[in-house]
Amino acid sequence: MLRTPLSLFRTLAFAEAVSWTLLIAGLVVRATTGWAPAVTIGGGIHGFVFLSYGATVVLVALNNRWLAGPTAVALISAIVPYATIPVELWVHRRGLLAGAWRVEAAADAADARWYDGPLAWFLRRPWLLFVGILVAVAAIFAVLLILGPPGGAKA
């Protein structure tokens, strides 16, 4: 299912849009019923998927040699509700999601990057890469939970 950069990016772009729906639904439930945990649940899921999507953008951008522009657009799209879907379509149409994972370091010196070796090493060990990204996302998520919600907690 997630064997190519295209399938991973598409899955996370869709998941990010679904998580926006959960967050917005939680806000509606809180506004209509006063049940505040709805936002906590939807917001927590959205926050974790948001960070996972960001990690996916970075991984795919490194693997597929994206320039800074498309990478920034893909990252910023997560801030706008549902924008990850049209951005996924855009990068796919531009051919930026084509190809396979680079499990071997680039042999051509013109195409070589300093991170090719470590990236290829991790891509040859997808479970280790997955667990590493999951741990990093969970750590960032935990720090953000400790810091509190955007705008601070209500007094």
Buried (B, 14 or more C-beta within 10 A) or exposed (E): EBEBBBEBBBBBBBBBBEBBEBBBBBBEBBEEEEEEEBBEBBBBBBBBBBBBBBBBBBBBBBBBEBEEEBBEBBBEBBEEBBBBBEBBEBBBEEEBBEEEBBBEBBEEEEEEEEEBEEBBEBBEEEEEBEEEBEEEBEEBBEEBEEEEEEEEEEE
